[in-house]
Amino acid sequence: MRYKELKLGIVTGILCLGLLNGCKGYSCDFHSSEEAQKYVLAKLKDKYKEKFIISEVMEYKEEKIGLNWIAVKVSNKENPSQIVPVYARNTGMFEDNYHVYYYCDEIEKLVKPFCEEKNYIQKYETEIEGHPTSTAWIGKENIEEYLDKAEYTAILKIYLQEGKTDRQYAEEISDFMKGIMESNLHFKLLVYTKDENPIFQSSPEQHRQSDVEFILEEMDSIRSLQETMEHYDEWKKQNQNNETNNPE
């Protein structure tokens, strides 16, 4: 009997040691929302050497098969504006995209001289778009390696002067896209004037299609799509108003 107890104790000890080693000294085997939140904060602190706070608990769920998971938004304690989503399971799976804040400045440095030499660009903005991932980016990796990772998209927004014709815009966009190809910058390009909707967009795979006529066709397609969406929104709003004013 004692042998069985001793054997069970050894096995349990090995399992606990493995769990702690896998979770860097804190348990990922959470069984409540509170425990899951503590795990998320401890994991982030260990990973990035920075302190975080929970901004929002989007969902916590315990599956019948014993799989517990949580989806939250966290913010950096020192920089509350840096908000990112985090997804964690009690299996040790952990996904976040806080890494974007390490690379935004690097990307800004890459595009700054390229954009500022074009006098038709009024201003520009950069950002990184991507879903939470388990990839361990910690800001020390090569920026080219980071940009080449397919799960993230670096976005470059440029703003052109108002009041020009579509062809003039297309010529400026064509010139800019040719420059992108020569510089080998892998960005999703969004072009704006005064409106919040882009007049043109292009993915890294499409940058080779920098012909003015092609760009004009794409501008027409984008404009038509936006008009369709606006008409749909207007129709939906009117339909909702009719239902409110004429209940059954």
RADA-V91379 format. One record per pair of residues at least 4 apart in sequence whose C-alpha atoms are under 6 Angstrom apart, sorted by the first residue. I is the first residue (numbers start at 1). GAP is how many residues later the second one is. D is the distance in whole Angstrom. If there is no record, write none. Layout:
# RADA-V91379
i=I gap=GAP d=D
i=I gap=GAP d=D
This chain:
# RADA-V91379
i=2 gap=4 d=6
i=3 gap=4 d=6
i=18 gap=4 d=6
i=20 gap=4 d=6
i=20 gap=5 d=5
i=20 gap=6 d=6
i=23 gap=4 d=6
i=28 gap=62 d=5
i=28 gap=64 d=6
i=29 gap=61 d=5
i=30 gap=5 d=5
i=30 gap=6 d=5
i=30 gap=60 d=6
i=39 gap=4 d=6
i=44 gap=4 d=6
i=45 gap=4 d=5
i=45 gap=5 d=5
i=45 gap=6 d=5
i=51 gap=26 d=6
i=52 gap=23 d=6
i=52 gap=24 d=4
i=52 gap=25 d=5
i=53 gap=21 d=6
i=53 gap=22 d=6
i=53 gap=24 d=6
i=54 gap=20 d=4
i=55 gap=18 d=5
i=55 gap=19 d=5
i=56 gap=16 d=6
i=56 gap=17 d=5
i=57 gap=15 d=4
i=58 gap=13 d=5
i=58 gap=14 d=5
i=59 gap=11 d=6
i=59 gap=12 d=5
i=60 gap=9 d=6
i=60 gap=10 d=4
i=61 gap=7 d=6
i=61 gap=8 d=6
i=62 gap=6 d=4
i=63 gap=4 d=5
i=63 gap=5 d=6
i=68 gap=21 d=6
i=68 gap=22 d=6
i=69 gap=19 d=6
i=69 gap=20 d=4
i=70 gap=17 d=6
i=70 gap=18 d=5
i=71 gap=15 d=6
i=71 gap=16 d=5
i=72 gap=13 d=6
i=72 gap=14 d=5
i=73 gap=11 d=6
i=73 gap=12 d=4
i=74 gap=9 d=6
i=74 gap=10 d=6
i=75 gap=5 d=5
i=75 gap=7 d=5
i=75 gap=8 d=4
i=76 gap=4 d=5
i=76 gap=6 d=6
i=84 gap=14 d=6
i=86 gap=9 d=6
i=86 gap=10 d=5
i=87 gap=7 d=6
i=87 gap=8 d=5
i=88 gap=5 d=6
i=88 gap=6 d=4
i=89 gap=4 d=5
i=94 gap=40 d=6
i=95 gap=37 d=5
i=95 gap=38 d=4
i=95 gap=39 d=4
i=96 gap=36 d=4
i=96 gap=37 d=5
i=97 gap=35 d=5
i=99 gap=38 d=6
i=102 gap=37 d=5
i=108 gap=4 d=6
i=111 gap=4 d=6
i=121 gap=38 d=6
i=121 gap=39 d=5
i=122 gap=37 d=6
i=122 gap=38 d=6
i=123 gap=36 d=5
i=124 gap=33 d=5
i=124 gap=34 d=4
i=125 gap=31 d=6
i=125 gap=32 d=5
i=126 gap=29 d=6
i=126 gap=30 d=5
i=127 gap=27 d=6
i=127 gap=28 d=5
i=128 gap=25 d=6
i=128 gap=26 d=5
i=128 gap=27 d=6
i=129 gap=23 d=6
i=129 gap=24 d=5
i=130 gap=22 d=5
i=154 gap=33 d=5
i=155 gap=32 d=5
i=155 gap=33 d=5
i=156 gap=33 d=5
i=157 gap=33 d=5
i=157 gap=34 d=6
i=158 gap=33 d=5
i=159 gap=32 d=6
i=159 gap=33 d=5
i=159 gap=34 d=5
i=160 gap=33 d=5
i=162 gap=31 d=6
i=170 gap=4 d=6
i=170 gap=42 d=6
i=170 gap=45 d=6
i=171 gap=41 d=6
i=174 gap=36 d=5
i=174 gap=38 d=6
i=177 gap=30 d=6
i=177 gap=33 d=6
i=180 gap=5 d=6
i=186 gap=18 d=5
i=187 gap=17 d=6
i=188 gap=14 d=6
i=188 gap=15 d=4
i=188 gap=16 d=6
i=189 gap=12 d=5
i=189 gap=13 d=5
i=190 gap=11 d=4
i=191 gap=7 d=5
i=191 gap=8 d=6
i=191 gap=9 d=5
i=192 gap=6 d=5
i=192 gap=7 d=6
i=199 gap=20 d=6
i=200 gap=19 d=5
i=202 gap=4 d=6
i=242 gap=4 d=6
i=243 gap=4 d=6
